[in-house]
């Protein structure tokens, strides 16, 4: 029997079962006592709510300067707002579930209202935390006055109070940012509508001061409009630094309304995109005309990119602005060339175009075309025979030049 017992007895000691301390009932009792103390002090705060509101208003005015404008604008409304917020906050200490929704709605409304008024969010959150600090201070003061021995119990509910403050600061910030986004969208949309009307030339005279203010540009300044091909990259890439410009993004074309300093035109750096530049116009009222000029200049840009200033391309602009007449002119002047071989026709047209680009120099035209000057002269004589135009007659040269421009631009457009 003893051997059996020795065999069944383990070599290591059997761990003793340590009973766990029964702390929950004690903890619950402390919590209940703390809540009783909290409720007792909170009821007094509700009775003294006007005086508490006065203290908070004075505290916010003293410690948060950016809030003073709101207070100065309507002190009664601000006092009532603070009174409601404190009533809901203190009421939530007495009845958390019953007061929760009303307190949240109150905080949300305050955040939205202050965003509309432009009070900085940091100032608003500081004011809320000042309110939370004041409530906590008054709870401690009231408990200290009536039952000093119970002040220690408030420690057990402090985290709940500050969690409430943090929750409502988050609510206020969410409401503020939501309204701020809505206001920003409304401002941007309003500016976009005003600028669209300006570019379309449909702005009312009465709207021009508001438009100038919204754009931060003078109503009576000197302007050019840039038309940038929408596929050319970010607007402004070709503009020099420091130029005052407002960009309007379109579906296919982006427009820049550029303020022109006295005596200068905006400097544009080389760009791979296509940019059309209008002539200079006086005042925002003329921006619609400048937009039309910029579109015309953009239509003259080569497909591979570049900058075209309308003032430097007026003959071509005249051609493009009336495509039907331009087509008729090209047919009238160059139509006879359609009877010859297409390759031969292209050689004659390229030769005349090179001669015009070289200011009537057959020598330079030949260098450009990699042929002898006599070859250039022979081709020109053949061109004159076929078209019936003389390249020695200025009026015929004008017609030929415009016809070649029309042919090139209209072919590019097609």
DOFI-698500 format. One line per 2 residues: for each residue x negated, y negated, z negated of C-alpha. Coordinates in Angstrom, 2 decimals. Example, Ala and Ser with C-alpha at 12.3 -4.5 7.8 and 13.67 -1.06 7.14 Angstrom:
BEGIN
-12.30 4.50 -7.80; -13.67 1.06 -7.14
***
This chain:
BEGIN
0.00 0.00 0.00; -2.77 -2.39 -0.87
-4.68 -1.35 2.27; -1.55 -2.07 4.30
-1.15 -5.43 2.69; -4.82 -6.20 3.29
-4.41 -5.15 6.90; -1.39 -7.41 7.42
-2.88 -10.40 5.69; -4.63 -12.72 8.21
-8.11 -13.93 7.55; -7.17 -17.62 8.09
-4.84 -19.43 5.67; -1.22 -19.91 6.70
-0.61 -23.66 7.30; 1.73 -25.14 4.81
4.96 -26.74 6.12; 4.70 -30.45 5.35
8.10 -32.07 4.96; 8.52 -35.26 7.08
9.41 -38.44 5.26; 13.04 -39.39 5.66
12.56 -42.99 6.77; 15.60 -43.55 8.98
18.13 -44.20 6.25; 15.72 -46.69 4.66
15.10 -48.35 8.02; 18.82 -48.56 8.71
19.41 -50.08 5.32; 16.78 -52.76 5.92
18.23 -53.52 9.35; 21.72 -53.85 7.90
20.48 -56.21 5.20; 18.58 -58.27 7.77
21.66 -58.57 9.99; 23.73 -59.67 7.01
21.20 -62.41 6.25; 21.11 -63.40 9.94
24.89 -63.63 10.19; 25.13 -65.69 7.03
22.68 -68.27 8.35; 24.13 -68.22 11.90
27.61 -69.13 10.61; 26.16 -72.23 8.97
24.42 -73.16 12.26; 27.74 -72.91 14.10
29.30 -75.33 11.63; 26.37 -77.75 12.03
26.20 -77.37 15.84; 26.54 -81.11 16.68
23.63 -81.95 14.40; 21.60 -79.06 15.90
22.36 -80.38 19.40; 21.18 -83.87 18.43
17.91 -82.43 17.17; 17.36 -80.42 20.33
18.11 -83.38 22.59; 15.62 -85.55 20.70
13.03 -82.77 20.75; 13.33 -82.23 24.50
13.13 -85.95 25.23; 10.03 -86.23 23.06
8.16 -83.17 24.35; 9.29 -82.86 27.96
8.93 -86.18 29.86; 10.17 -84.79 33.18
13.51 -83.98 31.50; 14.05 -87.61 30.50
15.40 -88.66 33.90; 18.20 -86.10 33.65
19.00 -87.27 30.13; 18.87 -90.94 31.10
21.11 -90.30 34.12; 23.96 -88.79 32.12
23.14 -88.33 28.42; 26.69 -87.23 27.53
26.65 -84.43 30.13; 23.22 -83.24 28.99
24.32 -83.27 25.33; 27.42 -81.23 26.18
25.34 -78.78 28.21; 22.94 -78.26 25.30
25.87 -77.95 22.89; 27.45 -75.19 25.02
24.15 -73.37 25.37; 23.47 -73.48 21.61
27.04 -72.37 20.84; 26.66 -69.35 23.10
23.18 -68.58 21.76; 24.18 -68.74 18.09
27.46 -66.96 18.87; 25.46 -64.13 20.40
23.72 -63.62 17.06; 27.11 -62.96 15.46
28.74 -61.02 18.28; 26.14 -59.86 20.83
28.53 -57.79 22.94; 31.43 -60.20 22.93
29.33 -63.28 23.70; 26.84 -61.79 26.15
28.61 -62.50 29.46; 29.62 -66.04 28.54
26.08 -66.82 27.36; 24.60 -65.48 30.60
27.02 -67.52 32.72; 26.14 -70.63 30.75
22.39 -70.14 31.25; 22.83 -69.38 34.95
24.84 -72.57 35.46; 22.20 -74.65 33.68
19.46 -73.22 35.92; 21.50 -73.94 39.07
22.42 -77.48 37.97; 18.86 -78.44 37.09
17.61 -77.10 40.44; 20.13 -79.33 42.24
18.92 -82.29 40.19; 15.27 -81.57 40.95
14.17 -81.06 37.34; 10.91 -79.03 37.48
11.37 -75.37 36.56; 8.52 -75.50 34.03
10.27 -78.35 32.23; 13.55 -76.46 32.19
11.97 -73.30 30.76; 10.13 -75.37 28.17
13.44 -76.94 27.10; 14.98 -73.47 26.73
12.10 -72.25 24.60; 12.33 -75.39 22.48
15.97 -74.49 21.90; 15.02 -70.96 20.87
12.34 -72.26 18.51; 14.79 -74.72 16.96
17.43 -72.04 16.35; 14.84 -69.76 14.72
13.55 -72.63 12.58; 17.07 -73.52 11.41
17.84 -69.88 10.57; 14.72 -69.73 8.40
15.48 -73.12 6.80; 19.05 -72.16 5.97
18.01 -68.80 4.50; 15.24 -70.48 2.53
17.79 -72.95 1.14; 20.42 -70.43 0.06
18.47 -67.22 -0.64; 14.69 -67.62 -0.46
14.15 -63.98 -1.34; 15.92 -62.95 1.91
13.63 -64.88 4.26; 11.39 -61.81 4.55
14.31 -59.86 6.03; 14.54 -62.19 9.04
11.28 -60.72 10.31; 13.23 -57.57 11.20
15.50 -59.45 13.64; 12.91 -61.87 15.03
12.10 -59.69 18.05; 15.81 -59.51 18.95
16.09 -63.29 18.88; 13.01 -63.85 21.04
14.07 -61.10 23.44; 17.32 -63.03 23.85
15.35 -66.22 24.59; 13.14 -64.41 27.14
16.17 -62.84 28.82; 17.85 -66.20 29.25
14.66 -67.87 30.45; 14.54 -65.20 33.16
18.19 -65.87 34.02; 17.57 -69.61 34.22
14.52 -69.08 36.46; 16.43 -66.71 38.77
19.33 -69.16 39.13; 16.92 -72.06 39.67
14.96 -70.25 42.40; 18.11 -69.05 44.15
19.55 -72.56 44.33; 16.11 -73.94 45.26
15.98 -71.54 48.22; 19.49 -72.54 49.28
18.63 -76.23 49.06; 15.38 -75.71 50.99
17.29 -73.84 53.71; 19.87 -76.62 53.87
17.15 -79.26 54.13; 15.29 -77.31 56.82
18.50 -76.67 58.74; 19.46 -80.35 58.52
16.03 -81.41 59.79; 16.26 -78.85 62.57
19.68 -80.17 63.66; 18.44 -83.77 63.58
15.31 -82.94 65.59; 17.26 -80.85 68.12
19.55 -83.82 68.74; 16.51 -86.09 69.04
14.88 -83.85 71.65; 18.14 -83.44 73.55
18.62 -87.21 73.62; 21.97 -86.92 71.85
21.04 -88.58 68.52; 23.35 -91.32 67.37
21.69 -94.64 66.69; 23.11 -94.51 63.16
21.28 -91.21 62.54; 17.83 -92.45 63.53
16.86 -93.88 60.11; 17.80 -90.58 58.43
15.91 -88.65 61.09; 12.82 -90.82 60.62
12.95 -90.29 56.85; 13.44 -86.54 57.20
10.45 -86.27 59.56; 8.27 -88.70 57.65
7.73 -90.66 60.88; 8.43 -94.33 61.70
11.57 -95.04 63.68; 9.80 -97.64 65.86
6.50 -95.82 66.46; 4.92 -94.83 69.77
5.35 -91.15 70.63; 4.47 -88.43 73.06
6.12 -85.04 73.16; 4.19 -81.81 73.69
5.91 -78.83 75.28; 4.05 -75.63 74.41
4.78 -72.33 76.08; 6.25 -70.11 73.34
3.84 -67.32 74.29; 0.79 -69.55 73.88
0.26 -68.95 70.16; 0.77 -71.17 67.14
1.91 -74.75 67.78; -0.71 -77.37 67.10
-3.67 -75.25 68.21; -4.78 -77.87 70.73
-4.26 -80.96 68.57; -7.11 -82.70 66.79
-7.06 -82.80 62.99; -5.27 -85.69 61.35
-2.66 -86.17 64.06; 0.84 -86.75 62.66
3.18 -84.35 64.38; 6.47 -82.59 63.72
6.92 -79.20 65.37; 10.25 -77.84 66.52
10.23 -74.14 67.38; 12.39 -73.12 70.32
13.26 -69.82 71.97; 10.81 -70.13 74.87
9.20 -73.54 74.33; 7.94 -75.22 71.15
7.98 -79.01 70.98; 5.67 -81.35 69.07
6.75 -84.93 68.41; 3.41 -86.71 68.07
2.91 -90.19 66.62; 0.46 -92.09 68.84
-1.82 -94.61 67.11; -2.16 -97.97 68.81
-4.48 -97.82 71.79; -5.04 -94.04 71.71
-3.55 -90.87 73.07; -3.60 -87.61 71.10
-6.77 -85.63 71.69; -6.19 -82.06 72.75
-8.94 -79.48 72.51; -9.23 -76.78 75.22
-6.64 -74.06 74.80; -5.74 -70.78 76.45
-2.07 -71.72 76.22; 0.10 -73.83 78.50
0.84 -77.35 77.22; 2.75 -80.15 78.92
2.25 -83.71 77.63; 4.78 -86.47 78.22
4.04 -90.11 78.78; 4.11 -92.51 75.82
7.56 -93.74 74.77; 8.58 -96.39 72.26
10.63 -95.31 69.25; 12.34 -92.10 68.21
15.35 -93.07 70.33; 13.27 -92.34 73.47
12.02 -88.92 72.35; 14.70 -87.20 74.46
13.26 -88.79 77.62; 9.76 -87.76 76.54
10.95 -84.19 76.02; 12.14 -84.09 79.65
8.76 -85.37 80.79; 6.95 -82.78 78.68
9.06 -79.99 80.20; 8.18 -81.30 83.66
4.48 -81.37 82.78; 4.70 -77.83 81.39
6.16 -76.60 84.66; 3.01 -77.88 86.41
0.70 -75.83 84.16; -1.14 -72.95 85.76
-0.14 -69.47 84.63; -3.58 -68.87 83.09
-3.15 -71.86 80.77; -4.29 -75.45 80.44
-3.08 -78.92 79.51; -1.15 -81.07 81.96
-0.53 -84.75 81.20; 2.41 -86.02 83.22
0.79 -89.42 83.71; -2.05 -87.72 85.62
0.26 -85.60 87.82; 2.98 -87.99 88.94
3.06 -86.93 92.63; 3.37 -83.29 91.63
6.01 -84.26 89.07; 8.02 -86.01 91.78
7.88 -82.83 93.85; 8.96 -80.53 91.03
11.70 -82.87 89.81; 13.53 -82.46 93.13
12.86 -78.92 94.36; 15.41 -79.02 97.17
13.88 -82.13 98.72; 10.39 -80.76 98.09
11.28 -77.57 99.93; 12.70 -79.53 102.82
9.52 -81.64 103.03; 7.29 -78.53 103.00
9.37 -76.97 105.78; 9.34 -80.13 107.85
5.60 -80.67 107.61; 4.29 -77.10 107.49
7.06 -75.13 109.15; 5.24 -74.87 112.49
2.50 -72.81 110.81; 4.93 -69.96 110.23
4.45 -68.96 113.89; 0.79 -68.00 113.45
-0.81 -65.03 111.70; -0.34 -65.27 107.87
-4.06 -64.84 107.17; -4.89 -67.55 109.72
-2.22 -69.81 108.20; -3.70 -69.42 104.70
-7.17 -70.30 105.96; -5.89 -73.55 107.54
-3.90 -74.52 104.44; -6.80 -73.77 102.08
-9.14 -75.83 104.26; -6.86 -78.89 104.30
-6.28 -78.57 100.54; -10.05 -78.42 99.93
-10.63 -81.44 102.19; -8.02 -83.44 100.23
-9.50 -82.32 96.89; -12.93 -83.48 98.08
-11.63 -86.96 98.92; -11.81 -86.39 102.69
-15.40 -85.09 102.75; -15.83 -82.26 105.26
-19.34 -81.63 103.91; -18.18 -81.04 100.34
-15.13 -79.11 101.49; -17.43 -76.79 103.47
-19.59 -76.22 100.40; -16.52 -75.36 98.40
-15.28 -72.95 101.10; -18.78 -71.54 101.88
-18.64 -72.63 105.52; -20.21 -75.29 107.77
-18.69 -78.78 107.86; -18.02 -78.32 111.60
-15.90 -75.28 110.77; -13.89 -77.48 108.41
-13.43 -80.11 111.11; -12.38 -77.48 113.68
-9.76 -76.04 111.32; -8.44 -79.50 110.53
-8.06 -80.30 114.23; -6.12 -77.07 114.73
-3.92 -77.93 111.73; -3.17 -81.34 113.30
-2.28 -79.75 116.64; 0.13 -77.25 115.09
1.84 -79.66 112.67; 1.81 -82.82 114.74
0.31 -84.73 111.78; -2.88 -86.76 111.91
-5.18 -86.54 108.93; -6.57 -89.93 109.91
-3.19 -91.60 109.41; -2.54 -92.48 105.70
1.23 -91.91 105.88; 0.70 -88.45 107.39
-1.91 -87.64 104.74; 0.64 -88.49 102.03
3.22 -86.20 103.62; 0.73 -83.36 104.03
-0.50 -83.72 100.46; 3.03 -83.64 99.03
4.01 -80.74 101.31; 1.02 -78.70 100.14
1.85 -79.50 96.52; 5.48 -78.52 97.06
4.48 -75.26 98.72; 2.10 -74.37 95.87
4.43 -75.33 93.02; 7.62 -73.92 94.48
5.86 -70.66 95.29; 4.58 -70.57 91.70
8.11 -71.21 90.41; 9.58 -68.44 92.52
***
